[in-house]
Amino acid sequence: MSEKLRVDWRASCSLVGTVVKWLSVAMAFPLALAAYYGDGVTTFIASMVIAVAIGWGLEQLDDDPDLGAREGFLMVALTWLAVSLVGAVPYVIAGEGTVAQPVNAIFESMSGFTTTGATVMGSIGFERHSRALMMWRQQTQWLGGMGIVVLAVAILPELSVGGAQLMDAEAPGPGIQKLTPRIAETARALWKAYLGITAVEMALLYGLHLAGLAPDMTLYQSVAHGFTTMATGGFSPAARSIEAFSAAVQWLIIPFMVAAGTNFALFWHALNGEVEVFGEDTEFRFYVGVLATFSALVTVLLFAGGTAEQTAVGPIGGEVEKALRHAIFQVVSLVTTTGYASMDFNTWGTPAQYVLFVMLFVGGSAGSTGGAVKIVRWLVVLKSIKRELFTTVHPEAVRPVRLGGRALDEQAVRGIYAFTLLYLVIFFVAALVVYVDAARTGMDLIALDAMSAVAATLGNVGPGFGIVGPMNSYLPFPSTTKLFMVFLMWIGRLEILPVLVLLTPTYWRS
């Protein structure tokens, strides 16, 4: 290590290699499917060999890696980049459809692991892609949902020491609550809750199929949608997303999307007999209130006839059940950043679309699998504004911002302000970059579509409006824009700071 360089990058890269090497184990499931369906076995065997070779090679950089705070930031940021690059290998080797092109493969893989759900598949379905490759696409979202580093801390002894700072780096700001004395046990508790709820959803979806209420929700589809609901991912093997399934399926998926956007620590407490935590938690009450308020607003707009053009699911205006179902489904899907679609909301009237556009910035709870700004930050911002209004009238008053009955540290409040402002600045700058790059290549892109695409990728939401609507894809964008969006998905999943801090000279030197 250079005398002036204060970061042991070899230790970080070595541990990244460990995670990449074990990623090959995750490929065993699509490999088993490939063997069952007789399609794609070679693809996944070759991908596993490549993952092991890259992982082993990186591990040789340091025989006994020791992580400090700086190495933790580097390791977390590089891990998400590395697994996305290695996760793209099956798409390239399979050579099926548009995702076989390397830039598209990297886009699809980053979208998967970051649970964004934006796709560059020109044709979604089993006609063009094997079932094994499609399942790998869904599985990457489930692996990334609770956090690939949290998973590594849970199962890899090499990361148990230093695990707390890794988990903090992966979810900065309102991060993961320490539930047990040992951070590895906390990581395992979170993943057990995540696994358990996923299994319940899969069983219920398949139960609907067996009961005759969901003819198209086969066992394969149940597993695939269980993976991508709880990850707030939104990838579906069906080209029309959840619109392809029955109303019963859509109603069933809604509460699981709500659960995915909830702080998973609450489920851990509930499983330990403390069910009252849901009612006592300020963030959860605000989260449910936001979902209920905006769902009611959109329901009224749809019931009043708020569709701009002919839809594939028939008229909604005047239909109570349809207006209620599609309004709740889309509001919950976008607030939690799941990105599923129960219908093409591009066909909705302008007022309803404006409401949904705002939803792209809300996000799930802290400690959930949701992305975007996150609802607890908006809650603190609103409480701060209320405090400022009060102290303007009563300048002598000392009034801290309280959350859950506890006064927040002023530094934490300033940090939330700084993150929210930084997020919005990056959003506007990125939208300008996408718009200019599209114009450079002759692509016909309006400013609102550019903003929608950036909000959907930076916030890890997936579908947006216009050209990137729920039934469209990101395929028409030039390769340079796609690579830029890969960057946006990456920093969005890590909540920006762990990546930006790597770009500062003070991080690398004393």
ROFI-719567 format. One record per residue (C-alpha): residue in three letters; x, y, z. Coordinates in nm, 3 decimals, always signed. Last residue first. Example, Ala and Ser with C-alpha at 12.3 -4.5 7.8 and 13.67 -1.06 7.14 Angstrom:
<rs>
R  dovo  c1  c2  c3
R  SER  +1.367  -0.106  +0.714
R  ALA  +1.230  -0.450  +0.780
</rs>
This chain:
<rs>
R  dovo  c1  c2  c3
R  SER  -0.520  +1.117  +0.495
R  ARG  -0.571  +0.996  +0.143
R  TRP  -0.830  +0.787  -0.040
R  TYR  -1.144  +0.922  +0.129
R  THR  -1.007  +1.275  +0.136
R  PRO  -0.977  +1.270  -0.243
R  THR  -1.357  +1.231  -0.281
R  LEU  -1.494  +0.994  -0.547
R  LEU  -1.528  +0.700  -0.306
R  VAL  -1.762  +0.914  -0.093
R  LEU  -1.994  +0.935  -0.392
R  VAL  -2.048  +0.558  -0.392
R  PRO  -2.123  +0.512  -0.021
R  LEU  -2.331  +0.836  -0.033
R  ILE  -2.577  +0.752  -0.310
R  GLU  -2.841  +0.548  -0.127
R  LEU  -2.665  +0.219  -0.209
R  ARG  -2.952  +0.111  -0.433
R  GLY  -2.964  +0.456  -0.595
R  ILE  -2.588  +0.458  -0.654
R  TRP  -2.609  +0.135  -0.853
R  MET  -2.936  +0.215  -1.031
R  LEU  -2.792  +0.550  -1.139
R  PHE  -2.468  +0.391  -1.263
R  VAL  -2.663  +0.135  -1.467
R  MET  -2.863  +0.434  -1.594
R  PHE  -2.540  +0.587  -1.727
R  LEU  -2.462  +0.256  -1.897
R  LYS  -2.807  +0.262  -2.057
R  THR  -2.756  +0.621  -2.169
R  THR  -2.428  +0.531  -2.340
R  SER  -2.589  +0.226  -2.502
R  PRO  -2.858  +0.438  -2.668
R  PHE  -3.212  +0.414  -2.527
R  PRO  -3.466  +0.211  -2.727
R  LEU  -3.432  -0.096  -2.495
R  TYR  -3.559  +0.076  -2.180
R  SER  -3.883  -0.122  -2.198
R  ASN  -4.258  -0.077  -2.249
R  MET  -4.567  -0.222  -2.077
R  PRO  -4.509  -0.034  -1.750
R  GLY  -4.419  +0.295  -1.922
R  VAL  -4.061  +0.373  -2.019
R  ILE  -4.154  +0.562  -2.339
R  GLY  -4.430  +0.748  -2.160
R  PHE  -4.424  +0.694  -1.786
R  GLY  -4.208  +0.510  -1.537
R  PRO  -4.139  +0.143  -1.483
R  GLY  -3.847  +0.026  -1.268
R  VAL  -3.868  +0.170  -0.914
R  ASN  -3.501  +0.161  -0.815
R  GLY  -3.522  +0.531  -0.716
R  LEU  -3.237  +0.627  -0.949
R  THR  -3.387  +0.407  -1.222
R  ALA  -3.752  +0.518  -1.205
R  ALA  -3.675  +0.884  -1.134
R  VAL  -3.429  +0.884  -1.425
R  ALA  -3.678  +0.731  -1.668
R  SER  -3.954  +0.969  -1.558
R  MET  -3.731  +1.273  -1.595
R  ALA  -3.634  +1.164  -1.947
R  ASP  -4.000  +1.097  -2.030
R  LEU  -4.092  +1.446  -1.910
R  ALA  -3.817  +1.603  -2.123
R  ILE  -3.940  +1.446  -2.448
R  LEU  -3.733  +1.181  -2.624
R  ASP  -3.699  +1.130  -3.001
R  MET  -3.360  +0.958  -3.024
R  GLY  -3.118  +1.127  -3.264
R  THR  -2.804  +1.002  -3.088
R  ARG  -2.712  +1.342  -2.946
R  ALA  -3.076  +1.408  -2.854
R  ALA  -3.079  +1.094  -2.638
R  ASP  -2.753  +1.203  -2.474
R  VAL  -2.896  +1.548  -2.402
R  TYR  -3.215  +1.409  -2.242
R  VAL  -3.028  +1.149  -2.038
R  VAL  -2.779  +1.410  -1.911
R  LEU  -3.059  +1.656  -1.826
R  ALA  -3.246  +1.387  -1.633
R  ALA  -2.923  +1.306  -1.449
R  VAL  -2.878  +1.670  -1.342
R  PHE  -3.240  +1.689  -1.219
R  PHE  -3.225  +1.360  -1.027
R  ILE  -2.878  +1.428  -0.886
R  VAL  -3.006  +1.758  -0.743
R  LEU  -3.316  +1.584  -0.599
R  TYR  -3.109  +1.315  -0.426
R  LEU  -2.861  +1.571  -0.293
R  LEU  -3.146  +1.775  -0.141
R  THR  -3.294  +1.466  +0.025
R  PHE  -2.952  +1.353  +0.149
R  ALA  -2.865  +1.697  +0.292
R  TYR  -3.200  +1.733  +0.469
R  ILE  -3.161  +1.384  +0.616
R  GLY  -2.809  +1.468  +0.734
R  ARG  -2.930  +1.796  +0.887
R  VAL  -3.189  +1.601  +1.088
R  ALA  -2.924  +1.351  +1.199
R  GLN  -2.697  +1.638  +1.309
R  GLU  -2.988  +1.786  +1.504
R  ASP  -3.019  +1.463  +1.707
R  LEU  -3.377  +1.345  +1.699
R  ALA  -3.591  +1.382  +2.010
R  ARG  -3.765  +1.057  +2.096
R  GLY  -4.142  +1.008  +2.113
R  GLY  -4.149  +0.794  +1.801
R  LEU  -3.978  +1.067  +1.603
R  ARG  -3.932  +1.409  +1.758
R  VAL  -3.784  +1.721  +1.601
R  PRO  -3.657  +1.940  +1.883
R  ARG  -3.845  +2.250  +2.000
R  VAL  -3.669  +2.533  +2.181
R  ALA  -3.908  +2.828  +2.183
R  GLU  -3.788  +3.192  +2.202
R  PRO  -3.866  +3.253  +1.834
R  HIS  -4.237  +3.165  +1.881
R  VAL  -4.404  +3.247  +1.546
R  THR  -4.098  +3.148  +1.343
R  THR  -4.036  +2.869  +1.595
R  PHE  -4.369  +2.710  +1.502
R  LEU  -4.318  +2.732  +1.125
R  GLU  -3.968  +2.589  +1.163
R  ARG  -4.099  +2.296  +1.370
R  LYS  -4.365  +2.216  +1.110
R  ILE  -4.097  +2.223  +0.841
R  SER  -3.884  +1.990  +1.053
R  LYS  -4.178  +1.751  +1.102
R  LEU  -4.232  +1.742  +0.726
R  VAL  -3.861  +1.674  +0.662
R  VAL  -3.858  +1.402  +0.930
R  LEU  -4.157  +1.229  +0.770
R  TRP  -4.003  +1.264  +0.424
R  ARG  -3.689  +1.094  +0.556
R  VAL  -3.895  +0.814  +0.713
R  ILE  -4.064  +0.749  +0.380
R  LYS  -3.760  +0.648  +0.187
R  VAL  -3.585  +0.865  -0.076
R  ALA  -3.614  +0.597  -0.348
R  GLY  -3.575  +0.225  -0.261
R  GLY  -3.784  -0.048  -0.099
R  THR  -3.640  -0.368  +0.056
R  SER  -3.725  -0.249  +0.405
R  GLY  -3.494  -0.140  +0.688
R  ALA  -3.606  +0.221  +0.653
R  SER  -3.956  +0.229  +0.508
R  GLY  -4.045  +0.228  +0.140
R  GLY  -3.997  +0.500  -0.122
R  VAL  -4.155  +0.840  -0.184
R  PHE  -3.994  +0.970  -0.504
R  LEU  -4.177  +0.759  -0.765
R  MET  -4.505  +0.836  -0.584
R  VAL  -4.495  +1.192  -0.721
R  PHE  -4.527  +1.045  -1.071
R  LEU  -4.827  +0.839  -0.954
R  VAL  -5.014  +1.156  -0.854
R  TYR  -4.927  +1.316  -1.188
R  GLN  -5.054  +1.006  -1.370
R  ALA  -5.389  +1.028  -1.188
R  PRO  -5.430  +1.394  -1.290
R  THR  -5.329  +1.320  -1.655
R  GLY  -5.585  +1.048  -1.719
R  TRP  -5.481  +0.686  -1.723
R  THR  -5.362  +0.505  -2.036
R  ASN  -4.995  +0.525  -1.933
R  PHE  -5.118  +0.336  -1.625
R  ASP  -5.092  +0.015  -1.830
R  MET  -5.262  -0.238  -1.606
R  SER  -5.194  -0.432  -1.283
R  ALA  -4.836  -0.310  -1.309
R  TYR  -4.546  -0.422  -1.089
R  GLY  -4.279  -0.165  -1.005
R  THR  -4.192  -0.274  -0.654
R  THR  -4.073  +0.076  -0.556
R  THR  -4.274  +0.056  -0.229
R  VAL  -4.446  +0.382  -0.326
R  LEU  -4.478  +0.266  -0.689
R  SER  -4.641  -0.073  -0.624
R  VAL  -4.856  +0.055  -0.337
R  VAL  -4.996  +0.337  -0.553
R  GLN  -5.038  +0.103  -0.849
R  PHE  -5.221  -0.174  -0.660
R  ILE  -5.438  +0.060  -0.456
R  ALA  -5.559  +0.245  -0.767
R  HIS  -5.600  -0.074  -0.973
R  ARG  -5.808  -0.246  -0.707
R  LEU  -6.023  +0.052  -0.607
R  ALA  -6.108  +0.155  -0.963
R  LYS  -6.177  -0.205  -1.062
R  GLU  -6.398  -0.274  -0.758
R  VAL  -6.598  +0.048  -0.792
R  GLU  -6.658  +0.041  -1.168
R  GLY  -6.797  +0.385  -1.262
R  GLY  -6.492  +0.467  -1.474
R  ILE  -6.273  +0.159  -1.509
R  PRO  -6.345  +0.055  -1.868
R  GLY  -6.176  -0.257  -2.011
R  VAL  -5.856  -0.433  -1.916
R  ALA  -5.653  -0.354  -2.229
R  THR  -5.726  +0.016  -2.198
R  GLN  -5.886  +0.258  -2.444
R  GLU  -5.764  +0.612  -2.389
R  ALA  -5.720  +0.881  -2.125
R  THR  -5.859  +0.689  -1.831
R  GLY  -5.984  +0.890  -1.534
R  GLY  -6.355  +0.814  -1.554
R  ALA  -6.476  +0.939  -1.217
R  PHE  -6.392  +0.599  -1.071
R  LEU  -6.032  +0.646  -1.181
R  LEU  -5.996  +0.986  -1.013
R  VAL  -6.176  +0.870  -0.699
R  THR  -5.954  +0.562  -0.674
R  VAL  -5.645  +0.779  -0.729
R  LEU  -5.731  +0.993  -0.425
R  ALA  -5.820  +0.694  -0.207
R  SER  -5.493  +0.522  -0.296
R  PHE  -5.307  +0.845  -0.220
R  THR  -5.450  +0.868  +0.130
R  ALA  -5.430  +0.498  +0.215
R  LEU  -5.066  +0.455  +0.104
R  VAL  -4.958  +0.775  +0.283
R  GLY  -5.140  +0.673  +0.601
R  VAL  -4.986  +0.324  +0.593
R  TYR  -4.636  +0.477  +0.572
R  PHE  -4.714  +0.736  +0.843
R  ARG  -4.830  +0.461  +1.079
R  PHE  -4.521  +0.253  +0.995
R  GLU  -4.288  +0.550  +1.058
R  THR  -4.444  +0.624  +1.395
R  ASP  -4.413  +0.267  +1.524
R  GLU  -4.660  +0.205  +1.806
R  GLY  -4.930  +0.034  +1.602
R  PHE  -4.686  -0.201  +1.429
R  VAL  -4.495  -0.258  +1.753
R  GLU  -4.811  -0.402  +1.913
R  VAL  -4.727  -0.744  +1.768
R  GLU  -4.450  -0.791  +2.025
R  GLY  -4.470  -1.171  +2.050
R  ASN  -4.122  -1.252  +1.922
R  LEU  -4.254  -1.295  +1.569
R  ALA  -4.389  -0.940  +1.595
R  HIS  -4.044  -0.809  +1.694
R  TRP  -3.886  -0.976  +1.389
R  PHE  -4.170  -0.846  +1.170
R  LEU  -4.103  -0.494  +1.295
R  ALA  -3.731  -0.532  +1.213
R  PHE  -3.839  -0.588  +0.853
R  ASN  -3.922  -0.217  +0.816
R  THR  -4.221  -0.224  +0.583
R  GLY  -4.201  -0.185  +0.204
R  ALA  -4.199  -0.563  +0.153
R  ALA  -4.505  -0.594  +0.377
R  VAL  -4.699  -0.345  +0.164
R  MET  -4.595  -0.540  -0.147
R  PHE  -4.719  -0.855  +0.030
R  PRO  -5.049  -0.684  +0.110
R  ILE  -5.099  -0.597  -0.261
R  ILE  -5.003  -0.937  -0.406
R  LEU  -5.325  -1.106  -0.293
R  TRP  -5.552  -0.844  -0.453
R  GLN  -5.367  -0.875  -0.785
R  VAL  -5.381  -1.255  -0.774
R  ALA  -5.756  -1.250  -0.709
R  ALA  -5.804  -1.004  -0.997
R  SER  -5.658  -1.266  -1.232
R  PHE  -5.319  -1.261  -1.398
R  ALA  -5.169  -1.104  -1.711
R  GLU  -5.217  -0.755  -1.564
R  ILE  -4.951  -0.865  -1.314
R  SER  -4.674  -0.791  -1.568
R  ARG  -4.803  -0.766  -1.927
R  ALA  -4.494  -0.946  -2.069
R  ALA  -4.525  -1.223  -1.810
R  PRO  -4.201  -1.359  -1.659
R  SER  -4.231  -1.074  -1.407
R  PHE  -3.960  -0.840  -1.279
R  GLY  -4.109  -0.606  -1.017
R  GLY  -3.823  -0.587  -0.769
R  THR  -3.977  -0.493  -0.435
R  ALA  -3.766  -0.787  -0.313
R  MET  -4.074  -0.939  -0.152
R  THR  -4.263  -0.915  -0.480
R  THR  -3.983  -1.035  -0.708
R  PHE  -3.906  -1.371  -0.552
R  GLY  -4.270  -1.453  -0.476
R  HIS  -4.349  -1.365  -0.837
R  ALA  -4.104  -1.622  -0.973
R  VAL  -4.206  -1.891  -0.724
R  SER  -4.575  -1.847  -0.803
R  GLN  -4.507  -1.829  -1.178
R  TYR  -4.322  -2.162  -1.168
R  LEU  -4.596  -2.322  -0.957
R  THR  -4.858  -2.199  -1.204
R  MET  -5.044  -1.870  -1.169
R  ASP  -5.215  -1.881  -1.510
R  PRO  -5.546  -2.029  -1.391
R  ALA  -5.573  -1.802  -1.085
R  LEU  -5.897  -1.859  -0.894
R  GLY  -5.919  -2.233  -0.964
R  ALA  -5.844  -2.336  -0.607
R  LEU  -5.515  -2.492  -0.718
R  HIS  -5.412  -2.161  -0.876
R  LEU  -5.511  -1.962  -0.570
R  GLY  -5.304  -2.205  -0.361
R  TYR  -5.008  -2.138  -0.591
R  LEU  -5.027  -1.771  -0.498
R  LEU  -5.076  -1.860  -0.131
R  ALA  -4.772  -2.091  -0.123
R  MET  -4.545  -1.838  -0.300
R  GLU  -4.661  -1.563  -0.062
R  VAL  -4.589  -1.778  +0.244
R  ALA  -4.243  -1.870  +0.112
R  THR  -4.156  -1.502  +0.058
R  ILE  -4.276  -1.416  +0.409
R  GLY  -4.047  -1.685  +0.556
R  LEU  -3.743  -1.595  +0.346
R  TYR  -3.760  -1.226  +0.440
R  ALA  -3.818  -1.305  +0.808
R  LYS  -3.526  -1.551  +0.799
R  TRP  -3.314  -1.293  +0.614
R  LEU  -3.375  -1.032  +0.883
R  ALA  -3.294  -1.277  +1.162
R  ARG  -2.976  -1.393  +0.982
R  ALA  -2.853  -1.034  +0.950
R  THR  -2.929  -0.974  +1.318
R  GLU  -2.740  -1.292  +1.407
R  ALA  -2.442  -1.170  +1.205
R  ILE  -2.463  -0.838  +1.393
R  ARG  -2.428  -1.012  +1.730
R  PRO  -2.611  -0.863  +2.029
R  THR  -2.949  -0.905  +1.852
R  LEU  -3.190  -0.671  +1.675
R  LYS  -2.953  -0.401  +1.551
R  GLN  -3.178  -0.175  +1.342
R  ILE  -3.080  -0.150  +0.978
R  GLY  -3.041  +0.199  +0.840
R  PRO  -3.199  +0.540  +0.855
R  GLY  -2.893  +0.697  +0.691
R  PRO  -2.673  +0.440  +0.520
R  ALA  -2.800  +0.099  +0.408
R  GLU  -2.504  -0.081  +0.249
R  ALA  -2.251  +0.119  +0.450
R  ASP  -2.437  +0.045  +0.774
R  MET  -2.446  -0.324  +0.684
R  LEU  -2.073  -0.321  +0.616
R  GLN  -2.005  -0.128  +0.938
R  ALA  -2.194  -0.388  +1.139
R  GLY  -2.032  -0.683  +0.960
R  GLY  -1.679  -0.580  +1.058
R  VAL  -1.615  -0.923  +1.203
R  SER  -1.893  -1.149  +1.074
R  LEU  -1.758  -1.105  +0.720
R  GLU  -1.522  -1.404  +0.701
R  PRO  -1.790  -1.617  +0.876
R  LEU  -2.004  -1.600  +0.560
R  ILE  -2.376  -1.671  +0.607
R  ALA  -2.538  -1.365  +0.763
R  VAL  -2.269  -1.112  +0.663
R  ALA  -2.300  -1.230  +0.303
R  LEU  -2.679  -1.194  +0.315
R  VAL  -2.645  -0.841  +0.455
R  VAL  -2.395  -0.775  +0.176
R  ILE  -2.641  -0.891  -0.092
R  GLY  -2.915  -0.682  +0.059
R  MET  -3.268  -0.772  +0.159
R  GLY  -3.375  -0.744  -0.201
R  GLY  -3.054  -0.820  -0.389
R  LEU  -3.087  -1.197  -0.371
R  TRP  -3.462  -1.174  -0.448
R  GLN  -3.394  -0.952  -0.746
R  THR  -3.127  -1.184  -0.883
R  GLN  -3.379  -1.467  -0.853
R  GLN  -3.622  -1.309  -1.097
R  ARG  -3.364  -1.285  -1.376
R  TRP  -3.227  -1.629  -1.288
R  MET  -3.585  -1.756  -1.326
R  MET  -3.601  -1.610  -1.677
R  LEU  -3.273  -1.780  -1.766
R  ALA  -3.402  -2.116  -1.639
R  ARG  -3.736  -2.078  -1.817
R  SER  -3.551  -2.030  -2.146
R  HIS  -3.594  -1.704  -2.334
R  ARG  -3.758  -1.618  -2.669
R  GLU  -4.092  -1.801  -2.653
R  PHE  -4.068  -1.820  -2.276
R  GLY  -4.169  -1.460  -2.228
R  ILE  -4.056  -1.100  -2.239
R  SER  -3.963  -0.973  -2.587
R  GLY  -3.729  -0.678  -2.635
R  MET  -3.577  -0.737  -2.295
R  VAL  -3.422  -0.409  -2.184
R  THR  -3.588  -0.414  -1.843
R  ALA  -3.636  -0.178  -1.550
R  GLY  -3.716  -0.388  -1.242
R  THR  -3.512  -0.182  -0.998
R  THR  -3.440  -0.459  -0.749
R  THR  -3.071  -0.350  -0.730
R  PHE  -2.973  -0.708  -0.817
R  GLY  -3.214  -0.726  -1.110
R  SER  -3.165  -0.382  -1.262
R  MET  -2.789  -0.440  -1.239
R  SER  -2.838  -0.771  -1.424
R  GLU  -3.065  -0.625  -1.690
R  PHE  -2.831  -0.329  -1.753
R  ILE  -2.523  -0.556  -1.760
R  ALA  -2.695  -0.785  -2.011
R  ASN  -2.803  -0.487  -2.222
R  VAL  -2.444  -0.361  -2.237
R  PRO  -2.319  -0.712  -2.321
R  GLN  -2.575  -0.791  -2.599
R  ALA  -2.742  -1.121  -2.501
R  VAL  -3.017  -0.921  -2.333
R  THR  -3.172  -0.850  -2.675
R  GLY  -3.281  -1.207  -2.736
R  GLU  -3.118  -1.530  -2.617
R  GLY  -2.739  -1.563  -2.634
R  ALA  -2.729  -1.795  -2.333
R  ILE  -2.366  -1.695  -2.274
R  VAL  -2.448  -1.323  -2.260
R  TYR  -2.750  -1.357  -2.032
R  PRO  -2.567  -1.606  -1.806
R  VAL  -2.272  -1.362  -1.769
R  ALA  -2.479  -1.063  -1.651
R  GLY  -2.472  -1.185  -1.290
R  VAL  -2.092  -1.153  -1.300
R  LEU  -2.126  -0.782  -1.378
R  SER  -2.407  -0.731  -1.127
R  VAL  -2.220  -0.926  -0.861
R  ALA  -1.913  -0.706  -0.917
R  LEU  -2.091  -0.370  -0.903
R  TRP  -2.284  -0.455  -0.588
R  THR  -1.965  -0.590  -0.429
R  LEU  -1.762  -0.287  -0.537
R  ALA  -1.979  -0.047  -0.336
R  VAL  -1.984  -0.271  -0.028
R  MET  -1.607  -0.337  -0.035
R  LEU  -1.517  +0.026  -0.087
R  PHE  -1.733  +0.149  +0.201
R  GLY  -1.601  -0.128  +0.427
R  GLU  -1.240  -0.055  +0.331
R  ARG  -1.289  +0.299  +0.456
R  ALA  -1.441  +0.185  +0.787
R  GLY  -1.168  -0.073  +0.848
R  LEU  -1.165  -0.425  +0.711
R  ASP  -0.885  -0.675  +0.761
R  PRO  -0.821  -0.920  +0.479
R  ASP  -0.602  -1.222  +0.561
R  ASP  -0.482  -1.384  +0.238
R  ASP  -0.514  -1.063  +0.035
R  LEU  -0.514  -1.030  -0.345
R  GLN  -0.572  -1.406  -0.380
R  GLU  -0.943  -1.356  -0.307
R  LEU  -0.981  -1.166  -0.632
R  GLY  -0.868  -1.468  -0.834
R  TRP  -1.095  -1.703  -0.640
R  GLY  -1.396  -1.481  -0.711
R  ILE  -1.316  -1.450  -1.080
R  ALA  -1.264  -1.827  -1.118
R  VAL  -1.570  -1.915  -0.908
R  ALA  -1.792  -1.681  -1.108
R  ILE  -1.654  -1.810  -1.440
R  VAL  -1.713  -2.173  -1.341
R  MET  -2.068  -2.092  -1.229
R  SER  -2.140  -1.914  -1.556
R  ALA  -2.013  -2.210  -1.760
R  ILE  -2.237  -2.450  -1.564
R  PHE  -2.524  -2.202  -1.601
R  THR  -2.510  -2.170  -1.976
R  THR  -2.431  -2.537  -2.033
R  VAL  -2.756  -2.641  -1.864
R  GLY  -2.966  -2.399  -2.071
R  ASP  -3.262  -2.609  -2.184
R  GLY  -3.367  -2.959  -2.080
R  TYR  -3.663  -2.837  -1.872
R  TYR  -3.547  -3.022  -1.560
R  ALA  -3.175  -2.965  -1.627
R  ALA  -3.234  -2.595  -1.686
R  LEU  -3.443  -2.581  -1.369
R  ALA  -3.156  -2.738  -1.172
R  LEU  -2.916  -2.485  -1.327
R  PRO  -3.159  -2.205  -1.236
R  PHE  -3.129  -2.322  -0.872
R  ALA  -2.752  -2.389  -0.878
R  MET  -2.683  -2.030  -0.985
R  ALA  -2.704  -1.920  -0.622
R  VAL  -2.399  -2.135  -0.549
R  SER  -2.202  -1.937  -0.810
R  LEU  -2.268  -1.623  -0.606
R  TRP  -2.037  -1.782  -0.348
R  LYS  -1.733  -1.692  -0.558
R  VAL  -1.861  -1.337  -0.606
R  VAL  -1.899  -1.289  -0.230
R  THR  -1.547  -1.417  -0.163
R  GLY  -1.406  -1.203  -0.445
R  VAL  -1.560  -0.892  -0.290
R  LEU  -1.374  -0.998  +0.024
R  SER  -1.043  -0.993  -0.164
R  CYS  -1.132  -0.664  -0.331
R  SER  -1.176  -0.493  +0.005
R  ALA  -0.852  -0.635  +0.148
R  ARG  -0.663  -0.532  -0.167
R  TRP  -0.810  -0.183  -0.151
R  ASP  -0.638  -0.113  +0.181
R  VAL  -0.730  +0.254  +0.187
R  ARG  -0.498  +0.518  +0.327
R  LEU  -0.294  +0.582  +0.014
R  LYS  -0.016  +0.824  +0.102
R  GLU  +0.239  +0.561  +0.202
R  SER  +0.131  +0.345  -0.090
R  MET  +0.000  +0.000  +0.000
</rs>
